[in-house]
Amino acid sequence: MRLWGIAVSVCAIVASAAALAVPAFDSGGTGTAERLLSDAQRAAYHGRFTKAIALETRALDASPNYGLAYERRAHDLMYSGRFAEAAADLDRVVAMHPDDMGLGMMRVELAVLRGDGNAALAALKVALTLPLRSSWHQSKESSTYEPGNADHYEVTGHMESNAYMYSSIAKQLLHQDDASLADMQAMLKIETQYPEHVLAKYCYTAAVAGLADSADLACEASIEDNAHDIGQYDSLGFALLKMKQWDKAIAAYDKALRSNDDLTLSLYGRGLAKKAKGDAAGAAADMSAAEQDEPDIAGIMKRLGVTTS
C-alpha cells in the first residue's frame, strides 16, 4: 500500500528578490564574523538554534554584507520553523548572489517544509536553470553529477538527488502519486553509494511537510542501509512523534541519544513522547534538560507541527 498525500493549502510563491535593495555581494566576512559563524554552525548541529541565530546576527553586525551569514541564518531560521524570517534572509542573499543553484534549492526546501507543493515545483524549475557553483562565491562551475566522483559529492551535496527528493515530496503533497514514486526511484538511482543520507533527509523533510507516513517509510529504509548513523534515528523519532506512535518514537530517540546525548531536539522529542504516555518524571527530566540548551525548543516543535494532544 502506498502512503502518499495529505491535502494542504496553496500559498503564493515567495516574492522575487530582485526588488530588494541590498548592498553588493561581499565574498567574505571579517575574521570576527567568520569565527562567529563557525561557532554558530556548531551550536546548530546540536539543535541550539537560538544561540546559532544570535551568533549569525552578530556576524552580520560585524560584516553587514556577509552573504554566507545570511544563508546560514536562513537555514537555522528555517529549521526552527520560522519560515517567514528564513524567506526574508534568503531573499537578501539571493539578491546578492542570484546565479547559484544551491540558494535556489534552499527556496525549494523552504516551500516543501511549508507544505506548499506548487510553490516547491515552481521554485525547483527556476533553480535547475541556474549554474551549480563548485563552492560559494567562486566562478568555477561544476558539471552534472558523476557517479563515484568524491570531490563532486563533497562540493555539490548531490544536488540532483536532492532535486528529485524535493520533487517527490512536492508531488505527494499534490497527490501526484505515480510521479512522486518515479522521482523517488530516480533519486535512489543516483544515490547508489550512500542512499541512507538522502533517505534520512527525505524522512525529516516529509515529516515536517505533513507526510509522516511516507516519512516513516523513508527513514526505515535509511536505517536498513546504515543502522549506525544517529541522524536516521533522530529523523525517524521525529516522524514517529508526528504520527503519535509514542513507544516507537522513544525507542528511536533512545538510539539517537545513545550515540550523542547532546541532541537537543531528540531529547525534547523523547520528553514529549514520555509525557504523552504518562511518564511525568521522565518527561520533565528530558524536556528540562533540552530547554536549558534551547530556550525556544517548545516553540520550535510547535512550529514544526508536533503536538501530543
Sequence and secondary structure as in RCSB ss.txt:
>XXXX:A:sequence
MRLWGIAVSVCAIVASAAALAVPAFDSGGTGTAERLLSDAQRAAYHGRFTKAIALETRALDASPNYGLAYERRAH
DLMYSGRFAEAAADLDRVVAMHPDDMGLGMMRVELAVLRGDGNAALAALKVALTLPLRSSWHQSKESSTYEPGNA
DHYEVTGHMESNAYMYSSIAKQLLHQDDASLADMQAMLKIETQYPEHVLAKYCYTAAVAGLADSADLACEASIED
NAHDIGQYDSLGFALLKMKQWDKAIAAYDKALRSNDDLTLSLYGRGLAKKAKGDAAGAAADMSAAEQDEPDIAGI
MKRLGVTTS
>XXXX:A:secstr
                GGGS     BS   HHHHHHHHHHHHHHHTT HHHHHHHHHHHHHHSTTBHHHHHHHHH
HHHHTT HHHHHHHHHHHHHHS S HHHHHHHHHHHHHTT HHHHHHHHHHHTTS  BSSTT   B  S  TT H
HHHHHHSSHHHHHHHHHHHHHHHTT HHHHHHHHHHHHHH SS HHHHHHHHHHHHHHHT HHHHHHHHHHHHHH
 TT HHHHHHHHHHHHHTT HHHHHHHHHHHHHH TT HHHHHHHHHHHHHTT HHHHHHHHHHHHHH TTHHHH
HHHTT    
